[in-house]
Amino acid sequence: MKYDYTTSRLQVRHLAQVEVCANLLDDIVATLTPEVVRDLPNAFKGIDDRKAAQQWLEKINQDGELLLVYSRATQRLVGMVFLYIQPTYAHIGYLLAQTCWRQGLATELLLGLIDQCRCESPWYRLVAGVSADNLASINLLEKLGFVLDNTQADGSLHYQLSLS
């Protein structure tokens, strides 16, 4: 699948297309703040220096596909998309830097991702997990047509979207 795509305000690039340098590691540290990662797994927490960011990148890259989200206006990292790929579906995760919240960027990001998946991927559906406390993400997923599939033992909610 071709992972890179552009929306009106965002450029999304696969990690393999980006040079891992000090600036990127600093941007990752600046993005993964305690507020941003509050509802995410522990692997996303405590990324507070370049070394931790480098180790985190290596781990995330082993587990799935990492897409980096840049502002087209500033060319700065503003978020990330995570794809955990199965033969017929992909489990997605996403986050935006706190400075980018409440600007419609998450909607724009996911609409672009959904369109890209419908055009380029072999998947029949997307699955997204979300903390029951994360009302903004729940509302976003439902607005984009994701349907609640199940509730996990840890209280997280799993939504799915048909791509057909």
ABEGO torsion letter per residue (X at the ends): XBABBBBAABBBBBAAABBBBAAAAAAAAAABBAAAAAABBAAABGBABAAAAAAAAAAAAAABBBBBBBBAAAGBBAEBBBBBBBAABBBBBBBBBAAABGAGAAAAAAAAAAAAAAAABABABBBBBBBAABAAAAAAAAAAGBBBABBBAAGBBBBBBBAX
